[in-house]
C-alpha cells in the first residue's frame, strides 16, 4: 500500500472499483490504439485522515489541450461562479489594485465578471482550447499547470495575488504540496486562497461512489483540509457548505494567525466527528452501499431489456466512467448516451465504447427510460427535458439508491 501523499502515514484501502479508463478520454470510433486503463481504489490515511486514490494517472493524460469539460455549458454553474465573483468584488477585492489568480480557470466562467469589473486577473489552465474560449470572453490566461515554479513566474510578472481561487481542481492534483508552495509564493501576506471541492460527508451520505474517479485524487473534508493547511503555514478560516455537485465546501485559507476562523469551521469539524469521517467503518459501509447500488442497477437494466424497454444514458460526465465500468454496462444495455458537449459527441464513452450523441438524438424518438449520469444537475436537466416526462418517459437515478422518477 503506498504511503499517504500528504503526511507519509499509513493508508488503508476501503473501496476497489477495478479496472477503469481515463474518465474524460472520449475516443473516436476510428481510433484503434490500445486504450489506457488503471486500477481505481481509494483509501484513508490513518494519520491525517485524507481520503485519496491509491494509483496516480499522469496529469498529461487527463488535463491537456482537448480537455472536454466546459463550465459555462451549465447555466446553473455559470450563475454560481458569477455570484461568487461579485462577492469577491464586494469583500476581498477592495484595494486600489488587487490581483486575482484562478487555478483551473477553464472557459473563464468566474473570471469573466472579474475582468468586466476591470480588476487585474490571471487564469492558469493546461487546456489550450479552454483558454482560447476564456480569452475570447476577455479573460487573461496562462496555459500551464500551477505549481511552485509557475507561481514564482506569475509573481515576478504581476506581483502578489490578493485572492487565489480554484473550483473543482485542487483535489485533482496528487502533488498538492507543490501547489501549496506555489500559493505561499504567490499569495499576498493578507491574501486568501479560496477553493471549492466536493464534500466527503455528502459523498458518504449519498453513497455517490461515482464521485471517485481518476481526476478526483483527493476527497476532502474540513478535518483533512485543516491538517493539510497546517503543514504549509495556512489555516482554514472559513468553510461554507454548498449544494452544487451533490454537496461541496468552499474553503477559505489564510496564513496562520492572520484571520480569526469563523464559527462554521468548528461547527463542521464537530459534525464530521459525529458522522465518523475519520473512522474506517464509515468507509467500509460506503463501499458496501456502492456494491448494492451496482447490483440493483444492473438487475433493473437487464429486467428492462428483457421487457423490450429502451434505456439511454443522459450526461457523458467524467464520473459516469466509474459507474459504467464498475457496473459493467455495455451498448446492448445502454445503446448511447446524450450529451450537450460538442467535443464529446460522435465519440465513445471511456472503457465501455457506448456512443455519445447530441441532445437531439434523445427525442428521435424518446426512450422509455433515461439513466441520468449527470444526477447532480437533475433539477436543471429535468426542467429542460420536461417533454420527455410528459411523453411518458421515466428517469433512472442511482444516488442515493436505485430508483425511478
C-alpha positions as CSV (number, residue, x, y, z in Angstrom):
1,X,0.0,0.0,0.0
2,X,1.5,3.4,-1.0
3,X,2.1,5.9,1.8
4,X,-0.1,9.0,2.3
5,X,0.7,11.6,-0.3
6,X,0.1,14.3,2.4
7,X,1.9,13.1,5.5
8,X,3.6,9.8,4.6
9,X,1.3,7.9,7.0
10,X,-0.4,4.5,6.6
11,X,-3.3,4.4,4.1
12,X,-5.9,1.7,4.4
13,X,-7.9,0.7,1.3
14,X,-11.7,0.8,1.7
15,X,-13.1,0.6,-1.9
16,X,-12.0,-1.1,-5.1
17,X,-13.7,-0.1,-8.3
18,X,-11.5,-2.3,-10.5
19,X,-10.1,-1.6,-14.0
20,X,-11.0,1.9,-15.1
21,X,-10.3,4.1,-18.2
22,X,-9.4,7.8,-18.1
23,X,-12.7,9.4,-17.3
24,X,-12.6,12.1,-19.9
25,X,-10.9,10.1,-22.7
26,X,-13.7,10.1,-25.3
27,X,-12.2,8.2,-28.2
28,X,-13.2,8.4,-31.8
29,X,-14.7,5.2,-33.3
30,X,-11.8,5.1,-35.7
31,X,-9.2,5.0,-33.0
32,X,-7.7,1.5,-32.8
33,X,-4.8,2.1,-30.5
34,X,-5.0,0.4,-27.1
35,X,-7.0,2.3,-24.5
36,X,-5.3,3.2,-21.3
37,X,-6.6,1.6,-18.1
38,X,-5.6,1.9,-14.4
39,X,-6.7,0.4,-11.1
40,X,-9.2,2.6,-9.2
41,X,-9.1,2.1,-5.5
42,X,-9.5,4.6,-2.6
43,X,-8.1,4.6,0.9
44,X,-8.0,6.7,4.1
45,X,-4.8,7.8,5.9
46,X,-4.8,6.7,9.4
47,X,-2.7,9.7,10.5
48,X,-4.1,12.8,8.7
49,X,-7.4,11.3,7.6
50,X,-7.0,12.4,4.0
51,X,-9.0,10.2,1.6
52,X,-7.1,9.5,-1.6
53,X,-6.7,7.3,-4.6
54,X,-4.1,4.5,-4.5
55,X,-3.0,4.9,-8.1
56,X,-2.0,8.1,-9.9
57,X,-2.7,8.7,-13.6
58,X,-0.2,11.0,-15.3
59,X,-1.6,14.5,-15.4
60,X,-0.8,15.0,-19.1
61,X,-3.2,12.1,-19.9
62,X,-6.1,13.8,-18.1
63,X,-5.6,17.5,-18.5
64,X,-4.5,18.6,-21.9
65,X,-5.2,20.7,-25.0
66,X,-8.5,18.9,-25.7
67,X,-9.8,18.5,-22.2
68,X,-13.6,18.5,-22.9
69,X,-15.3,19.9,-19.8
70,X,-16.7,23.4,-20.1
71,X,-18.0,25.1,-17.0
72,X,-20.2,27.6,-18.8
73,X,-22.3,24.9,-20.5
74,X,-24.2,24.6,-17.3
75,X,-26.4,27.6,-16.7
76,X,-26.5,26.7,-13.0
77,X,-22.7,26.6,-12.6
78,X,-22.2,29.8,-14.7
79,X,-24.6,31.6,-12.4
80,X,-22.9,30.1,-9.3
81,X,-19.5,31.4,-10.3
82,X,-20.8,34.8,-11.4
83,X,-22.4,35.3,-8.0
84,X,-19.2,34.3,-6.3
85,X,-17.1,36.7,-8.4
86,X,-19.5,39.5,-7.3
87,X,-19.0,38.5,-3.7
88,X,-15.2,38.8,-4.1
89,X,-15.6,42.2,-5.7
90,X,-17.6,43.4,-2.7
91,X,-15.3,41.9,0.0
92,X,-11.8,40.8,-0.7
93,X,-11.0,43.0,-3.8
94,X,-11.4,46.5,-2.4
95,X,-7.7,47.5,-2.5
96,X,-6.6,50.1,-5.1
97,X,-5.1,47.5,-7.5
98,X,-6.0,43.9,-6.4
99,X,-4.8,40.9,-8.4
100,X,-6.8,37.6,-8.7
101,X,-5.5,34.3,-9.9
102,X,-7.7,31.2,-10.7
103,X,-6.2,27.8,-10.7
104,X,-8.0,25.7,-13.4
105,X,-9.9,28.6,-14.9
106,X,-11.4,26.5,-17.7
107,X,-13.5,28.7,-20.0
108,X,-13.4,31.7,-17.7
109,X,-16.9,31.3,-16.1
110,X,-15.7,33.0,-12.8
111,X,-13.1,35.4,-14.1
112,X,-15.3,37.0,-16.7
113,X,-17.1,39.0,-14.1
114,X,-13.7,40.0,-12.5
115,X,-12.4,41.1,-15.9
116,X,-15.6,43.1,-16.7
117,X,-15.0,44.9,-13.4
118,X,-11.6,46.0,-14.6
119,X,-9.7,44.0,-11.9
120,X,-6.3,42.5,-12.7
121,X,-6.5,38.8,-13.0
122,X,-5.0,35.7,-14.5
123,X,-6.4,32.2,-15.1
124,X,-4.0,29.2,-15.1
125,X,-5.1,26.2,-17.0
126,X,-3.3,23.5,-19.0
127,X,-6.1,23.2,-21.7
128,X,-5.3,25.5,-24.6
129,X,-8.8,25.1,-26.0
130,X,-10.5,26.1,-22.8
131,X,-8.0,29.0,-22.5
132,X,-9.0,30.1,-26.0
133,X,-12.6,30.3,-25.1
134,X,-11.8,32.2,-21.9
135,X,-9.6,34.7,-23.9
136,X,-12.5,35.3,-26.2
137,X,-14.6,36.2,-23.2
138,X,-12.0,38.8,-22.1
139,X,-10.1,36.7,-19.6
140,X,-6.3,36.7,-19.4
141,X,-5.0,33.1,-19.2
142,X,-1.6,31.4,-18.8
143,X,-1.7,27.9,-20.4
144,X,0.2,25.9,-17.8
145,X,0.0,23.7,-14.7
146,X,0.0,25.6,-11.4
147,X,2.9,24.7,-9.1
148,X,5.7,26.4,-7.3
149,X,7.7,27.3,-10.5
150,X,4.8,28.8,-12.4
151,X,3.6,30.7,-9.3
152,X,7.1,32.3,-9.0
153,X,7.0,33.3,-12.6
154,X,3.5,34.9,-12.1
155,X,4.6,36.8,-9.1
156,X,7.6,38.1,-10.9
157,X,5.4,39.4,-13.7
158,X,2.3,40.6,-11.9
159,X,3.1,40.9,-8.2
160,X,1.3,39.1,-5.3
161,X,-2.3,38.0,-5.5
162,X,-4.9,39.2,-3.1
163,X,-7.1,36.2,-3.9
164,X,-6.2,32.8,-5.4
165,X,-9.2,30.8,-6.3
166,X,-9.8,27.3,-7.5
167,X,-13.0,25.3,-8.1
168,X,-13.1,21.5,-8.5
169,X,-9.4,21.5,-9.4
170,X,-7.4,21.4,-6.2
171,X,-8.4,17.9,-5.4
172,X,-7.2,16.8,-8.8
173,X,-3.6,17.3,-8.0
174,X,-1.6,14.5,-6.4
175,X,1.5,16.7,-5.9
176,X,-0.6,19.1,-3.8
177,X,2.3,20.1,-1.7
178,X,3.9,21.9,-4.7
179,X,0.7,23.7,-5.3
180,X,0.5,25.0,-1.7
181,X,4.2,26.0,-2.0
182,X,3.2,27.9,-5.1
183,X,0.3,29.5,-3.3
184,X,2.6,30.5,-0.5
185,X,4.9,32.0,-3.1
186,X,2.2,34.0,-4.9
187,X,-0.3,35.0,-2.2
188,X,-0.1,38.4,-0.6
189,X,0.6,38.3,3.2
190,X,-3.0,39.3,3.9
191,X,-4.5,37.4,1.0
192,X,-6.7,34.3,0.9
193,X,-6.8,31.1,-1.0
194,X,-10.4,30.1,-1.7
195,X,-11.3,26.8,-3.2
196,X,-14.4,24.7,-3.8
197,X,-14.5,20.9,-3.8
198,X,-17.0,18.1,-3.5
199,X,-17.6,17.3,0.2
200,X,-16.7,13.9,1.5
201,X,-19.5,14.0,4.1
202,X,-22.1,14.4,1.3
203,X,-20.4,11.7,-0.9
204,X,-20.6,9.3,2.0
205,X,-24.2,10.2,3.0
206,X,-25.5,9.9,-0.6
207,X,-23.4,6.8,-1.5
208,X,-22.3,8.7,-4.6
209,X,-19.5,6.3,-5.4
210,X,-19.1,7.7,-8.9
211,X,-17.6,10.8,-7.4
212,X,-14.5,8.7,-7.1
213,X,-12.5,8.7,-10.4
214,X,-9.1,9.5,-11.8
215,X,-9.4,13.2,-11.6
216,X,-10.6,13.3,-8.0
217,X,-7.3,12.2,-6.4
218,X,-8.4,13.5,-3.0
219,X,-11.8,13.6,-1.4
220,X,-11.7,16.5,1.1
221,X,-13.4,17.1,4.4
222,X,-12.8,20.1,6.8
223,X,-10.7,18.0,9.1
224,X,-8.3,16.7,6.4
225,X,-8.0,20.2,4.8
226,X,-7.2,21.6,8.3
227,X,-4.4,19.0,8.6
228,X,-3.2,19.7,5.1
229,X,-3.2,23.5,5.5
230,X,-1.3,23.4,8.8
231,X,1.6,21.5,7.2
232,X,2.1,24.5,4.8
233,X,1.7,27.5,7.1
234,X,-2.0,28.1,6.5
235,X,-5.2,27.6,8.4
236,X,-8.9,27.2,7.4
237,X,-10.6,30.4,8.4
238,X,-14.0,29.7,6.8
239,X,-15.9,26.7,5.4
240,X,-19.2,27.2,3.6
241,X,-21.4,24.3,2.7
242,X,-22.7,24.5,-0.9
243,X,-25.4,22.5,-2.8
244,X,-23.6,22.2,-6.1
245,X,-22.2,18.9,-7.4
246,X,-24.3,17.0,-4.8
247,X,-22.7,18.9,-2.0
248,X,-19.4,20.8,-1.8
249,X,-17.5,23.0,0.6
250,X,-16.0,26.4,-0.2
251,X,-12.8,26.6,1.9
252,X,-11.0,29.8,2.7
253,X,-7.4,29.6,3.8
254,X,-5.2,32.3,5.2
255,X,-1.7,32.4,6.6
256,X,-1.7,31.1,10.1
257,X,-2.8,33.8,12.6
258,X,-3.7,36.4,10.0
259,X,-7.5,36.0,10.4
260,X,-9.9,34.7,13.0
261,X,-11.6,31.4,11.9
262,X,-15.4,31.6,11.6
263,X,-17.7,29.6,13.8
264,X,-18.6,27.5,10.7
265,X,-15.2,25.8,10.8
266,X,-15.6,24.4,14.4
267,X,-19.3,23.5,13.7
268,X,-18.3,21.4,10.6
269,X,-15.5,19.8,12.5
270,X,-17.9,18.7,15.2
271,X,-20.4,17.4,12.7
272,X,-17.7,15.4,10.9
273,X,-16.7,13.8,14.2
274,X,-20.3,12.8,14.8
275,X,-20.5,11.4,11.3
276,X,-17.4,9.3,11.8
277,X,-15.4,10.7,8.9
278,X,-12.2,9.5,10.4
279,X,-13.5,6.0,11.1
280,X,-12.7,3.2,8.7
281,X,-16.0,1.5,9.5
282,X,-17.8,4.5,7.9
283,X,-15.9,4.0,4.6
284,X,-16.4,0.2,4.7
285,X,-20.2,0.8,4.8
286,X,-19.9,3.2,1.9
287,X,-18.2,0.5,-0.2
288,X,-20.9,-2.0,0.7
289,X,-23.5,0.5,-0.4
290,X,-21.7,1.0,-3.7
291,X,-21.9,-2.7,-4.4
292,X,-25.6,-2.8,-3.6
293,X,-26.2,0.1,-6.0
294,X,-24.2,-1.6,-8.7
295,X,-26.1,-4.9,-8.3
296,X,-29.5,-3.2,-8.1
297,X,-28.9,-1.0,-11.1
298,X,-27.7,-3.9,-13.3
299,X,-30.8,-6.0,-12.2
300,X,-33.1,-3.2,-13.3
301,X,-31.3,-2.6,-16.6
302,X,-31.4,-6.3,-17.5
303,X,-35.0,-6.6,-16.5
304,X,-36.0,-3.6,-18.7
305,X,-34.1,-5.1,-21.6
306,X,-36.0,-8.4,-21.2
307,X,-39.2,-6.4,-21.3
308,X,-38.2,-4.8,-24.5
309,X,-37.9,-1.3,-23.0
310,X,-35.4,1.2,-24.3
311,X,-32.9,2.9,-22.0
312,X,-30.4,5.5,-23.0
313,X,-27.9,7.4,-20.8
314,X,-28.1,11.2,-20.2
315,X,-24.9,13.1,-19.4
316,X,-21.5,11.9,-20.6
317,X,-19.9,13.0,-17.3
318,X,-16.5,12.1,-16.1
319,X,-18.0,10.4,-13.1
320,X,-20.1,8.2,-15.4
321,X,-16.9,6.3,-16.3
322,X,-16.8,4.9,-12.8
323,X,-20.5,4.0,-12.8
324,X,-20.5,2.4,-16.2
325,X,-17.3,0.4,-15.9
326,X,-17.8,-0.6,-12.3
327,X,-21.3,-1.9,-13.1
328,X,-20.2,-3.4,-16.4
329,X,-22.7,-1.6,-18.6
330,X,-22.4,-2.3,-22.3
331,X,-24.0,-0.9,-25.5
332,X,-26.6,-3.7,-25.5
333,X,-28.0,-2.3,-22.3
334,X,-27.3,1.4,-23.0
335,X,-27.1,2.0,-26.8
336,X,-26.0,5.6,-26.5
337,X,-25.5,8.5,-24.1
338,X,-26.8,12.0,-24.8
339,X,-24.6,15.0,-24.0
340,X,-24.6,18.6,-25.0
341,X,-20.8,19.0,-25.1
342,X,-19.7,19.2,-28.8
343,X,-16.3,17.7,-28.1
344,X,-17.8,14.5,-26.8
345,X,-20.4,14.0,-29.5
346,X,-19.6,11.3,-32.1
347,X,-17.1,9.7,-29.7
348,X,-17.3,6.8,-27.4
349,X,-17.7,6.6,-23.7
350,X,-14.4,5.6,-22.0
351,X,-13.9,1.9,-21.5
352,X,-17.4,0.7,-22.5
353,X,-17.4,2.0,-26.1
354,X,-21.0,3.3,-25.7
355,X,-21.6,6.0,-28.4
356,X,-22.1,9.6,-27.3
357,X,-24.8,11.5,-29.3
358,X,-26.1,15.1,-29.2
359,X,-29.3,16.0,-27.3
360,X,-31.3,16.0,-30.5
361,X,-31.0,12.2,-30.5
362,X,-32.8,12.0,-27.2
363,X,-36.2,12.7,-28.8
364,X,-35.8,10.7,-32.0
365,X,-37.8,9.0,-30.6
366,X,-37.8,9.4,-26.8
367,X,-36.7,6.2,-25.0
368,X,-38.8,4.6,-22.3
369,X,-36.2,5.3,-19.7
370,X,-33.2,7.6,-19.3
371,X,-30.4,6.8,-17.0
372,X,-29.2,10.1,-15.5
373,X,-25.5,10.1,-15.1
374,X,-25.5,13.8,-14.5
375,X,-27.6,13.4,-11.4
376,X,-26.0,16.4,-9.7
377,X,-27.7,18.6,-12.4
378,X,-31.0,16.7,-12.1
379,X,-33.2,19.7,-11.5
380,X,-31.8,21.7,-14.4
381,X,-31.9,18.7,-16.8
382,X,-35.4,17.5,-15.9
383,X,-36.7,21.1,-16.4
384,X,-35.1,21.3,-19.8
385,X,-36.4,17.8,-20.7
386,X,-39.9,18.2,-19.4
387,X,-41.3,16.9,-22.7
388,X,-39.7,13.6,-22.1
389,X,-41.5,13.1,-18.9
390,X,-44.8,14.4,-20.4
391,X,-44.4,11.8,-23.2
392,X,-44.4,9.0,-20.5
393,X,-40.6,8.7,-20.2
394,X,-39.1,7.9,-16.8
395,X,-35.7,8.8,-15.3
396,X,-33.5,6.2,-13.6
397,X,-31.3,7.5,-10.8
398,X,-28.8,5.7,-8.7
399,X,-28.0,8.2,-6.0
400,X,-28.6,7.7,-3.1
401,X,-30.1,4.4,-4.3
402,X,-31.5,3.0,-7.5
403,X,-35.0,4.5,-8.1
404,X,-37.2,5.6,-11.0
405,X,-38.6,9.1,-11.1
